[in-house]
Amino acid sequence: MRGTTETVPASSAVVTIPNALSLARIALIPLFCWLIADEGTRLWGIVLFALVVSTDWVDGYVARRTGQVSELGRILDPVADRLAIAAGLLTFAIVGIFPFWAALLILVRDVALLLGGAMVLWGRNIRIDVRWIGKIATFSLMAAITWIAWGNAGGVFGEVLLVGGWLAYSVGIVEYYIAAGLYMIDVRDALAAQGVLEE
């Protein structure tokens, strides 16, 4: 069973290195959106977006390695990830370098999983482990979003990256929804283990 009771200790500390990293990533969101909105700086904005979303593992890694896992960090880390992805996708779609339908397929899944998980798990001491297929799907989609946006914005090797981007998107979006289904099963199993549901 992948859904388990939370055992990793977390402090109530606010001022920590991981929290500062998460806040820095959130602070960079308006900057990359502003850069992307201007055609003259669009490619730099895409590079900054790629940097922000590709470092989503750093704050969590630092927290575990330095023993600075905090309750605030557990909120900030995923919030930074999802805000960056959502802001990037919407900005790319608005300026016309990423299709709205492709952005919606990602955003609808994220919102549904976030809201559904929050409603079901709220107030329960349950942790749902991240699955490898979820990590691979996220990596594939982050690469796909960046490559497609870069190609449509006229970046270097744009045509090649467009092809690679759509291939990565095709694989990643299937994995993304498979992972969502598996997480739903994990939630059900975790609730059953606490006696909330019957196996």
PAZAPA-4460 file (N, C-alpha, C; in steps of 0.05 Angstrom, whole numbers, plus 32768, in hexadecimal, padded with zeros to 4 digits):
% residues 199
    n_x    n_y    n_z   ca_x   ca_y   ca_z    c_x    c_y    c_z   seq   type   mol
   8011   7FE8   8000   8000   8000   8000   8011   8019   8000     1      M     A
   800B   802C   7FEF   801C   8044   7FEC   8012   805B   7FFF     2      R     A
   7FFA   805B   8007   7FF0   806F   8019   7FF6   8068   8035     3      G     A
   8005   8078   8044   800D   8070   805E   8009   8087   8072     4      T     A
   800A   8081   808C   800A   8096   80A0   8024   80A5   809F     5      T     A
   8022   80BF   80A2   803A   80D0   80A1   804C   80CB   80B8     6      E     A
   8065   80C5   80B3   8079   80BF   80C8   8090   80D1   80C8     7      T     A
   8095   80E0   80B3   80AB   80F2   80B1   80A6   810A   80C3     8      V     A
   80B7   810F   80D7   80B2   8125   80E9   80B5   8140   80DB     9      P     A
   80A3   8153   80E2   80A4   816D   80D6   80A2   8182   80EC    10      A     A
   80B2   8197   80EA   80B3   81AC   80FE   80A0   81C2   80F6    11      S     A
   809C   81D4   8109   808B   81EC   8104   809B   8203   80FA    12      S     A
   80B5   81FF   80F4   80C7   8214   80EB   80BD   8221   80D2    13      A     A
   80C1   823B   80D0   80B9   824A   80B8   80D1   8252   80A8    14      V     A
   80E6   825C   80B5   80FE   8266   80A8   8111   824F   80A5    15      V     A
   8110   8241   808E   8123   822C   8087   812D   822F   806B    16      T     A
   8143   8222   8065   814E   8224   804A   813A   8218   8035    17      I     A
   812F   8201   803A   811B   81F6   8026   8104   8209   8021    18      P     A
   80F9   8215   8037   80E3   8227   8034   80EB   8240   8024    19      N     A
   8103   8249   8028   810D   8260   8019   8110   8259   7FFB    20      A     A
   8118   8240   7FF5   811A   8238   7FD9   80FF   8236   7FCC    21      L     A
   80EB   822C   7FDB   80D0   822A   7FD0   80C5   8246   7FCB    22      S     A
   80C9   8258   7FDE   80C0   8274   7FDA   80CD   8282   7FC3    23      L     A
   80E7   827C   7FBF   80F6   8287   7FA9   80EA   827E   7F8E    24      A     A
   80E3   8265   7F8D   80D7   825A   7F74   80BC   8267   7F6F    25      R     A
   80AC   826B   7F85   8092   8278   7F81   8096   8295   7F78    26      I     A
   80AB   82A2   7F84   80B0   82BE   7F7D   80B9   82C2   7F60    27      A     A
   80C4   82AD   7F54   80CD   82AE   7F38   80B6   82AA   7F24    28      L     A
   809F   82A1   7F2D   8089   829C   7F1B   8080   82B6   7F0C    29      I     A
   807B   82CC   7F1A   8073   82E4   7F0B   8089   82ED   7EF7    30      P     A
   80A2   82E8   7EFE   80B8   82F1   7EED   80B8   82E1   7ED3    31      L     A
   80B5   82C6   7ED4   80B6   82B7   7EBB   809D   82BC   7EAB    32      F     A
   8086   82C1   7EB9   806D   82C7   7EAA   8071   82E2   7E9B    33      C     A
   807C   82F5   7EA8   8081   8310   7E9C   8094   830D   7E84    34      W     A
   80A9   82FE   7E87   80BC   82FA   7E71   80AF   82EC   7E5A    35      L     A
   809F   82D8   7E5F   8092   82C8   7E4A   807E   82DA   7E3B    36      I     A
   8070   82EC   7E49   805C   82FC   7E3D   8067   8310   7E28    37      A     A
   8080   8317   7E2B   808E   8329   7E19   809D   8319   7E04    38      D     A
   8096   831D   7DEB   80A2   830D   7DD5   80C1   8310   7DD5    39      E     A
   80CB   8327   7DDC   80E7   832C   7DDC   80F7   831D   7DF1    40      G     A
   80E9   8316   7E07   80F7   8307   7E1D   80EB   82EB   7E21    41      T     A
   80DA   82E3   7E0E   80CB   82CA   7E12   80DD   82B1   7E16    42      R     A
   80F3   82AF   7E07   8104   8298   7E09   8112   8297   7E25    43      L     A
   8119   82AF   7E2F   8125   82B0   7E4A   8110   82A7   7E5F    44      W     A
   80F7   82AF   7E5A   80E2   82A6   7E6D   80DE   8288   7E6D    45      G     A
   80E0   827C   7E55   80DE   825F   7E53   80F5   8251   7E62    46      I     A
   810D   825C   7E5F   8124   8251   7E6D   8120   8253   7E8C    47      V     A
   8116   826A   7E95   8111   826D   7EB2   80FB   825A   7EBC    48      L     A
   80E6   8257   7EAC   80D1   8244   7EB3   80DD   8228   7EB6    49      F     A
   80ED   8220   7EA2   80F9   8206   7EA3   810A   8202   7EBC    50      A     A
   8119   8217   7EC4   812A   8216   7EDB   8119   8213   7EF5    51      L     A
   8103   8222   7EF7   80F2   8221   7F0E   80E5   8205   7F11    52      V     A
   80DA   81FA   7EFC   80CC   81E1   7EFE   80DF   81C9   7F00    53      V     A
   80F7   81CC   7EF5   810A   81B6   7EF6   8118   81B3   7F11    54      S     A
   8115   81C8   7F22   8122   81C7   7F3C   810D   81C1   7F52    55      T     A
   80F6   81B5   7F4A   80E1   81B0   7F5E   80E9   819C   7F73    56      D     A
   80FE   818C   7F6E   8107   8178   7F81   811B   8184   7F96    57      W     A
   8126   819B   7F90   813C   81A6   7FA0   8134   81AC   7FBD    58      V     A
   811D   81BA   7FC0   8115   81C2   7FDB   810F   81AA   7FED    59      D     A
   8101   8196   7FE1   80FB   817E   7FF1   8114   816E   7FF8    60      G     A
   8127   816D   7FE5   8140   815F   7FEA   814F   816C   8000    61      Y     A
   8152   8187   7FFF   8160   8196   8013   8153   8192   802E    62      V     A
   8139   8193   802F   812B   818F   8048   8131   8175   8056    63      A     A
   8131   815F   8046   8137   8145   8051   8154   8142   8059    64      R     A
   8166   814D   8048   8183   814A   804E   818C   815A   8066    65      R     A
   817F   8171   806A   8187   8183   8080   8176   8180   8099    66      T     A
   8162   816E   8098   8150   816B   80AE   813E   8183   80B3    67      G     A
   8138   8191   809E   8128   81A9   80A0   810C   81A6   8094    68      Q     A
   8101   818D   8097   80E6   8188   808E   80D3   8197   80A0    69      V     A
   80C1   81A7   8095   80AF   81B8   80A5   8092   81B5   809A    70      S     A
   807F   81BB   80AB   8063   81BB   80A3   805E   81CF   808C    71      E     A
   806A   81E6   808F   8067   81FB   807A   8073   81F1   8060    72      L     A
   808A   81E4   8062   8098   81DA   804A   8088   81C6   803B    73      G     A
   8079   81B5   804A   8068   81A1   803D   8052   81AE   802D    74      R     A
   804B   81C6   8033   8037   81D5   8024   8044   81E4   800D    75      I     A
   805A   81F2   8014   8067   8204   8000   8072   81F5   7FE8    76      L     A
   807E   81DD   7FED   808C   81CE   7FD8   8078   81C7   7FC1    77      D     A
   8062   81B9   7FC7   804F   81B3   7FB1   8041   81CB   7FA6    78      P     A
   803C   81DF   7FB7   802F   81F8   7FAD   8041   8205   7F99    79      V     A
   805B   8207   7F9F   806E   8213   7F8C   806E   8204   7F72    80      A     A
   806E   81E9   7F73   806F   81D9   7F5B   8056   81DE   7F4A    81      D     A
   803E   81DC   7F56   8025   81DF   7F47   8021   81FB   7F3D    82      R     A
   8028   820F   7F4D   8025   822B   7F44   8036   8231   7F2C    83      L     A
   804F   8227   7F2D   8061   822C   7F16   8057   821F   7EFD    84      A     A
   804E   8206   7EFF   8045   81F8   7EE8   802C   8205   7EDC    85      I     A
   8019   820B   7EEE   7FFF   8217   7EE5   8004   8233   7ED9    86      A     A
   8015   8243   7EE6   801A   825E   7EDB   8029   825C   7EC0    87      A     A
   803C   824A   7EBE   804A   8247   7EA5   8038   823D   7E8E    88      G     A
   8028   8229   7E94   8015   821F   7E80   8002   8234   7E76    89      L     A
   7FF6   8243   7E89   7FE2   8257   7E81   7FEF   826E   7E71    90      L     A
   8007   8276   7E79   8015   828B   7E6B   801D   8282   7E4F    91      T     A
   8027   826A   7E4D   802E   825F   7E32   8016   825D   7E20    92      F     A
   7FFF   8255   7E2C   7FE7   8252   7E1C   7FDC   826D   7E13    93      A     A
   7FDD   8281   7E25   7FD3   829B   7E1F   7FE3   82A9   7E08    94      I     A
   7FFE   82A5   7E09   800E   82B2   7DF4   8010   82A1   7DDB    95      V     A
   8003   8289   7DDB   8001   8279   7DC3   8018   8266   7DBD    96      G     A
   8028   825F   7DD1   803E   824C   7DCB   803A   8231   7DD7    97      I     A
   8022   822C   7DE3   801A   8212   7DED   7FFC   8210   7DEB    98      F     A
   7FF2   81FA   7DE0   7FD5   81F8   7DDC   7FC5   81F7   7DF6    99      P     A
   7FAE   8205   7DF6   7F9D   8205   7E0E   7F94   81E9   7E15   100      F     A
   7F8D   81D9   7E01   7F82   81BE   7E07   7F97   81AD   7E15   101      W     A
   7FB0   81B0   7E0D   7FC6   81A0   7E19   7FCB   81AA   7E36   102      A     A
   7FC9   81C4   7E3A   7FCD   81CF   7E55   7FB6   81C6   7E67   103      A     A
   7F9E   81C5   7E5D   7F87   81BE   7E6D   7F88   81A1   7E76   104      L     A
   7F92   818F   7E65   7F95   8173   7E6C   7FA7   8170   7E85   105      L     A
   7FBB   8180   7E87   7FCD   8180   7E9E   7FC0   818D   7EB7   106      I     A
   7FB5   81A4   7EB2   7FAA   81B4   7EC9   7F91   81A7   7ED5   107      L     A
   7F7F   819B   7EC4   7F67   818F   7ECF   7F6F   8177   7EE1   108      V     A
   7F82   8168   7ED9   7F8B   8151   7EEA   7F97   815B   7F04   109      R     A
   7FA7   8170   7F03   7FB4   817A   7F1B   7F9F   8185   7F2F   110      D     A
   7F8C   8195   7F24   7F78   81A1   7F36   7F66   818B   7F42   111      V     A
   7F5E   8178   7F32   7F4D   8162   7F3B   7F5A   8152   7F51   112      A     A
   7F74   814B   7F4D   7F83   813B   7F60   7F88   814B   7F7A   113      L     A
   7F8E   8165   7F77   7F94   8176   7F8E   7F7B   817A   7F9F   114      L     A
   7F65   8182   7F92   7F4C   8187   7FA1   7F40   816D   7FAC   115      L     A
   7F40   8158   7F9C   7F36   813E   7FA5   7F45   8133   7FBD   116      G     A
   7F60   8134   7FBA   7F71   812A   7FD0   7F6E   813B   7FE9   117      G     A
   7F6C   8155   7FE6   7F69   8167   7FFD   7F4F   8161   800C   118      A     A
   7F39   815D   7FFD   7F1F   8159   800A   7F1E   813E   8018   119      M     A
   7F2B   812A   800C   7F29   810F   8018   7F3D   810C   802F   120      V     A
   7F55   8117   802D   7F6A   8113   8041   7F6B   8129   8056   121      L     A
   7F5C   813E   8054   7F5E   8154   8066   7F58   814B   8083   122      W     A
   7F6B   8151   8095   7F68   814A   80B1   7F70   812E   80B8   123      G     A
   7F79   811F   80A4   7F82   8104   80A9   7FA0   8102   80A6   124      R     A
   7FAD   80F5   80B8   7FCB   80F3   80B8   7FD4   80DE   80A5   125      N     A
   7FD1   80E4   808B   7FD7   80D0   8076   7FEB   80DC   8062   126      I     A
   7FFE   80CC   805A   8011   80D5   8046   800F   80C2   802E   127      R     A
   800D   80CD   8016   800C   80BD   7FFE   8027   80C0   7FF0   128      I     A
   8035   80A9   7FEE   8050   80A9   7FE2   804F   80AF   7FC5   129      D     A
   8063   80BE   7FBB   8065   80C4   7F9F   806D   80AB   7F8F   130      V     A
   8060   80A6   7F7A   8066   808F   7F69   807A   8096   7F53   131      R     A
   808A   8083   7F4B   809E   8089   7F36   8090   8091   7F1C   132      W     A
   807A   8085   7F16   806C   808C   7EFD   8063   80A9   7EFE   133      I     A
   805C   80B3   7F16   8055   80CF   7F18   806D   80E1   7F14   134      G     A
   8084   80D9   7F1F   809C   80E9   7F1B   80A4   80EA   7EFD   135      K     A
   80A3   80D2   7EF0   80AB   80D1   7ED4   8097   80E1   7EC3   136      I     A
   807D   80DF   7EC9   8069   80EE   7EBA   806E   810C   7EBD   137      A     A
   8073   8115   7ED5   8078   8132   7EDA   8091   813B   7ECB   138      T     A
   80A6   812B   7ECC   80BF   8133   7EBD   80B9   8134   7E9F   139      F     A
   80AB   8120   7E95   80A4   8120   7E78   8095   8139   7E70   140      S     A
   8081   8140   7E80   8070   8156   7E7A   807E   8171   7E7D   141      L     A
   8090   8173   7E91   809F   818C   7E94   80B1   8190   7E7C   142      M     A
   80BE   817B   7E73   80CF   817C   7E5B   80BE   8183   7E43   143      A     A
   80A7   8176   7E40   8095   817B   7E2A   808C   8198   7E28   144      A     A
   8082   81A2   7E3F   8079   81BE   7E40   808E   81D1   7E37   145      I     A
   80A6   81CD   7E42   80BD   81DF   7E3B   80C4   81DD   7E1E   146      T     A
   80C7   81C5   7E14   80CF   81C1   7DF8   80BB   81CC   7DE4   147      W     A
   80A1   81C6   7DEA   808C   81D0   7DD7   808B   81EE   7DD7   148      I     A
   808C   81FA   7DEF   808C   8217   7DF1   80A4   8223   7DE3   149      A     A
   80BB   8217   7DE8   80D4   8221   7DDB   80D3   821F   7DBD   150      W     A
   80C9   8209   7DB3   80C7   8205   7D96   80B3   8219   7D89   151      G     A
   809C   821D   7D96   8089   822F   7D8B   8091   824C   7D8E   152      N     A
   80A3   8252   7DA1   80AD   826D   7DA4   80C4   8274   7D92   153      A     A
   80CD   8260   7D82   80E2   8265   7D6E   80FE   8262   7D79   154      G     A
   8101   8252   7D8E   811B   824D   7D9A   812D   823C   7D89   155      G     A
   8147   823B   7D90   815A   822B   7D81   8152   820D   7D82   156      V     A
   8155   8200   7D6B   814D   81E3   7D69   812F   81E0   7D6F   157      F     A
   811F   81F4   7D69   8103   81F4   7D70   80F4   81DD   7D63   158      G     A
   80F9   81D8   7D49   80E9   81C3   7D3C   80EF   81A7   7D48   159      E     A
   8108   81A2   7D4F   8110   8189   7D5B   8103   8186   7D76   160      V     A
   8104   819C   7D86   80F9   819B   7DA1   80DA   8199   7DA0   161      L     A
   80CD   81A4   7D8C   80B0   81A1   7D89   80A9   8184   7D86   162      L     A
   80B7   8176   7D75   80B2   8159   7D71   80B6   814A   7D8B   163      V     A
   80CE   814F   7D98   80D4   8142   7DB1   80C0   8149   7DC7   164      G     A
   80B7   8162   7DC6   80A4   816B   7DDB   8089   815D   7DD8   165      G     A
   807F   815A   7DC0   8065   814D   7DBD   8067   812F   7DC3   166      W     A
   807E   8123   7DBD   8082   8107   7DC4   8082   8104   7DE2   167      L     A
   8091   8115   7DF0   8092   8115   7E0D   8076   811A   7E19   168      A     A
   8067   812C   7E0D   804D   8133   7E17   803A   811A   7E15   169      Y     A
   803B   810D   7DFE   802A   80F6   7DF8   802E   80E0   7E0D   170      S     A
   8047   80DB   7E13   804D   80C6   7E27   8047   80D0   7E43   171      V     A
   804F   80E9   7E49   804C   80F4   7E64   802F   80F7   7E6D   172      G     A
   801E   80FF   7E5B   8002   8104   7E63   7FF4   80EA   7E69   173      I     A
   7FFA   80D5   7E5B   7FEF   80BA   7E61   7FF9   80B1   7E7C   174      V     A
   8013   80B4   7E81   801E   80AC   7E9B   8012   80BD   7EB2   175      E     A
   800D   80D7   7EAC   8002   80E9   7EC0   7FE7   80E0   7ECA   176      Y     A
   7FD6   80D7   7EB8   7FBB   80CE   7EC0   7FBC   80B2   7ECC   177      Y     A
   7FCE   80A2   7EC3   7FD2   8087   7ED0   7FDA   808B   7EED   178      I     A
   7FEE   809E   7EF1   7FF7   80A4   7F0C   7FE0   80AE   7F1D   179      A     A
   7FCF   80BF   7F12   7FB8   80CA   7F21   7FA6   80B3   7F2A   180      A     A
   7FA1   80A0   7F18   7F90   8089   7F20   7F9D   8079   7F36   181      G     A
   7FB7   8075   7F35   7FC5   8066   7F4A   7FC5   8075   7F64   182      L     A
   7FC7   808F   7F64   7FC5   809F   7F7C   7FAA   809D   7F89   183      Y     A
   7F95   809B   7F79   7F7A   8098   7F83   7F77   807D   7F92   184      M     A
   7F84   8068   7F86   7F84   804E   7F93   7F94   804F   7FAE   185      I     A
   7FAA   805E   7FAE   7FBA   8061   7FC6   7FAA   806F   7FDC   186      D     A
   7F9B   8083   7FD5   7F8A   8092   7FE8   7F75   807F   7FF4   187      V     A
   7F68   806F   7FE2   7F54   805C   7FEC   7F60   8048   7FFF   188      R     A
   7F78   803E   7FF9   7F85   802A   800A   7F8D   8036   8025   189      D     A
   7F96   804F   8024   7F9F   805D   803D   7F87   8062   804F   190      A     A
   7F70   8069   8043   7F58   806E   8053   7F4E   8053   805E   191      L     A
   7F50   803E   804F   7F47   8024   8058   7F58   801B   8070   192      A     A
   7F72   8021   806E   7F84   8019   8084   7F7E   8027   809E   193      A     A
   7F72   803F   809C   7F6A   804D   80B4   7F4E   8047   80BD   194      Q     A
   7F41   8035   80AE   7F26   802D   80B6   7F10   8040   80AB   195      G     A
   7F18   8053   809B   7F05   8065   808F   7EF4   8057   807A   196      V     A
   7F02   8046   806B   7EF4   8036   8056   7EF9   8019   805C   197      L     A
   7EE8   8008   8052   7EED   7FEC   8053   7EFC   7FE2   803B   198      E     A
   7F10   7FD0   803F   7F20   7FC6   8029   7F0D   7FB8   8015   199      E     A
***
